[in-house]
């Protein structure tokens, strides 16, 4: 029996998928253009969403039992409407996510998570199994948070490209039965060289989803990515939930809503500002690169907020636009080289 369950948004509670007997498999899109997806989705929608649908239409994904689509933005809402008919076979489940963090939002999201669990399991999910999945996933995330924290050291670091590549592999085909595999991926980072006293400019990369080729190009051009603020980077690892909670669904609601804020979380601007400030100070950031995904309104609002933050802190900021197809290399390289040269002479 196929037990891979696809998911896209980092607000998807993988603990519920695991406790329901599924192996979470994150859809991270594909390289190249998306002509087939453009036949079913509006052309001015998120390229990441189109890329995931294109991968399904081309049968480039492994056999999935289904997919969980969060209604986290306009593009995801359209994908949730299109996927049941044109995506892969299997069940399509949706999840509504609040755009703020307060007690009403936590209660609402907790009810949404309970509904999702009942639809996945087909019955009332055993709460003991759910708590076990919560504990297991938190141990995995805690290990990853240590990896990210270790990069704050100026004297020694690992390549951002290597870490993000390992993180991408970790998001696929992983459950408690394969816990050793997750540990191997994390521990395997120790095999990569740790560069001593590296004088390359230390950079914060931000955006909704950061393309792998962008991180690679940043480091090929002479920069050093030490903090990736994206939903396939640091935001994916959440933050430990504060306080004791007897209800596992309320615990998960508080955990996911209380993590590093996504640009879609309206009303959390002050929290996002503090998040950036801590990253800049702790990781000795010398410059910021923001990847704006084409047609992503939330990213545009977020960029303006980050621009104001950087101006206040006196941090150089570079904006790069992309369509998630990997076709922006020439423009990116020219602008990156100029930006990094400016940082080196400061």
N, C-alpha and C positions, 0 to 999 in steps of 0.2 A: 504493500500500500504506500502510495506517495504521501509523504508528510511534510514537504517543504511548503511553508506559507510565506508568500511574498509581502513585503512592506516597503514604504517609501519615506514617509515623514518621521523625523526623530521623536515626535510625540506619540508614536505607536508603542504601546506597552508590550514589549517582547516577552515580559514575564508571563502575561496571560497566554500568549501563543505557546510558550514552553509548557506551562501547566496544563494546557489543553491537549498536549501530545504532539504538537507540531514543532518543526525546526524552523526558526525564523530565517528568512533569506532576503537580504536587502537588495532592492532594485536600484542600481547606481547608474543606469543609463548605458549608453554606448557612444563610440566615436563615429563621426560622420554625419551626413545629412539625414533628414527624416521625411522623405517624400511620401511614404505610405501613411504615416501618422498625420501628415498635413491634409490627407483626404478626409479624415474623420474629426480633426480638431481645427479650430480657428488658427490661422497663421500667426496671429499676434498673442499666442499663449506661451507660457514658460517652456523654453527649449528642453529643460530636464524632463518635464512631464511628457513632452513629445518624444524624447529619446527613449523613455521607458516603454511607451506604447509601440514605438518602432521596433524595439527589441522583441516585443511579444509578437508583433505581426510577422516579423522575419523568422520567428521560432528560434531565436538566439538564447532564450532563457531555458533553464532546466525545467522538467515537468513540475508544475506547482499544483498543490491541492487547492489553492486559491490565493487571494491577495486582499490585504487590508489597506484601504485608502482613507486617509484622514481628510476631512473637509477643512483643510487648514488655509486654503487660499482659493481664489477664483479658478485657477488652472486645475487644481486638484478636484474641485467640484465637477468641472467638465470631464476630467478623466474618469471619475466615479460613474458618470452617466454613460460614457462610451465603452469602458472596459468590459462590462458584462456581455456585450454583444460582439465586440471585435477583438478583445484581448484573449488571453489563453483560457482554456476550459478550466472549470472549477468554480468555486464559490467566490463571490465578490462581496466583501463586508466593508461598511463605511463607519467612520467614527467622527463625531463632532467634537471640536476642541475649542474651549473658551479663548478669548483674546485678552484676558486679564487674569490676575492672581488675587483673589480675595476668597472669603469663606463661601460665598454663594457659588463662585466659579468652581471651587474644590468639590462642593457637594454635587453640582451639576455634572462635572466631569467624572466623579465617582460613579454616578448612576449610568453614564454613558459606558464606562468601563465594565460595569456589571452586565449591561446589555450585551456588549461585545463578547464577554466571556460566555454567556449563555448561548449565543449564536455559534460560537466556535466549538464549544463542548457539546452542544445539543442538549444540555441539561444543566443542572446546578453544578458549578465547578467546585471541586473540593478545595476548601480554603487552606487546608494543611499543605496540599500540593502547591497552591499559589504562593504561600509564604516561603516554601522551600525554593521555588523558582526565583522569588524576590531576593532571597539570601544569596543564591548562586550568582545571579546577574550582578548584584552589588559587589561581590568579591571580584568579579571580572572587571567591572568599571573602576573599582578602587585600584587595581593593579595598573590599569591604563592611566589613571590620574597621576600615579607616581611617575610613570614614564614621562608624562607631559611636564610635571613639576621639576623633574631632573634637568630639563632643558633651560631652567632659569640660571644655571651655573654658567658664568662667563668663561671659565677656564676650560670646560669640556662639554661637548655636545654631540648629538647625533643628527644626521641629515633629516630635514623635514620631509623630504621625498620618501625616504625609507620608512619613516614612522607612519606617514599617511597611506603608503602602500600596504603596510602590515595591518593598519586599522581597517582598510577596505576588505582585506581577506578575513579579518575577524568578524565582520558584519554578516558573513555568509556561511550558511551550513554549520551552525553552532547551537548546541543544546547541552544540558547537563551530562548526557551520555557521551558527549565528545568534549568534556571539560578539559581533558589533557591536551587536546588540540589547541584550545584557546590559550592555555598556559604555554604551550610550545611556541605559538606565534608571538606572545608577549616576551617570553624569555629569549626568543631568537633574535630580538633586537640587540641583545648584548654582543652578538657576533659581528655586528656592523662596526666599522671603525669609529672611535670616539676622537674627534679632532681636538687637539690641544691648542689653547691660546689662539683660536681662530680670530682673525681681525676683520672678517667680512661684516658688513652692516647687518645688524640684527633687526629682523622685520616681523611685523604682525600682518598676517594675511587674513582678510575678512571677506564675507559674501554669504550667499545662501548655501550653495554647494560649490566647493572649490574644485575646478578641473585638475586632474593629476598632472596634465602637461604644463599647467601654469606653475605649479610648485616646482616641477623639474626645471623649467626655464629660468625661474627666479634664481635657483642655485647654480645653474649653468652659467648665468650672466654675472655671477659674483656676489649674490646676496645669500643670506642665511635665514630661512624660515624657522622661527622658534615658537610661534604661537599662531594656530589656525582657528580663527573664530568663524566656524561654519557648522552646518548641521551634519556634515560628514567629518567634522573635526572635534574641537573641544566641546561644543554644545551637545554632541552626542553622548558624552560621558556624564551628563547631568551633574548633580551635587547631592551629597547625603541629605536625606529628608530630616528636618528638625522635629524633635518631639516623638513621643510614643503614640502609635495609632493602632487600635484593636481591629479596625476594619481594613482588610488588605486593599480594598478598592479605593478607600479614602487615602490610604498611605500612598498608593501609586499615583493618585490624582495630585497629591501634594508634591510628590517626588518629581513628576514630569513638569508640572506647571511652575515649580519652584527652582528649576534648573537655570543655567545661563539663558537669559531671555533671547528669544528669536525676534527678528525685526517685525513679525506680525503681531507681537504682543503689545497692543496699544495701551498707553497708560503706564508702561514700565520703562519709560525713558530714563528716569533717574537711576534705576537699577542697572540699566545697560551702561550708563555713563560710569558708574562705580566699577562695573565689570571691566570696561576698557582701561580705566585708571589703574586698577590693580594689575592687569596684564602688562601695561606699559612700564610700571614701576618695578614689578617683580622680575620681569624678563628682560629688562634693560633695552627696551625697544628704541630703535633709532629712526625708524621710518615705517609707514603703513601703506599697504597696497590693498585696494578694495576692488574686488571683481564684481561688476554689475552684470547680472544675467539679463539678457535682452527680454523686454516685456515684463520684467519683475517689478511691480510697483512698490512692493514692500522694501526691496533692495534700494530703490531710488530714495525713499524716505529715510532709510537707514543711513545711506551714504551722506545725506545732508546733515544728519545728526553727528555722524563721525567726523565730517569736515569741520563742523563747529568745535567739536572736541579737540581735534588736532590743531586748529588755529589757536585755541586757548592754551594748549600745552606746547606750542611751538614745534610740532612734529610735521615733517614733510609727508605729504599724502599724494599717492598716485592712484588714479581711477583707470581701470581697464575694463572695457566692455567685451562681452563674448556671447556666443550663441550655443555653447556646449558642444560644438561640432569638432573642435580642434583645428578650425580653419583660420585662427587669428594669430598664428605664430609670428609672421613677419612683422605685423604692427606691434605686437606685444614686445618682441625682442628689441626693436628700435627704441621704444619708450622705456623699457626696463633698463637698458644699458645707459641711457641718459640719466634716468633717476638714480641709479646706483652710483654713477660717476659723480653726481652732485653730492650724494651722501658721503662719499669717500673724501671729498675735498673740504667738507665742513669741519 
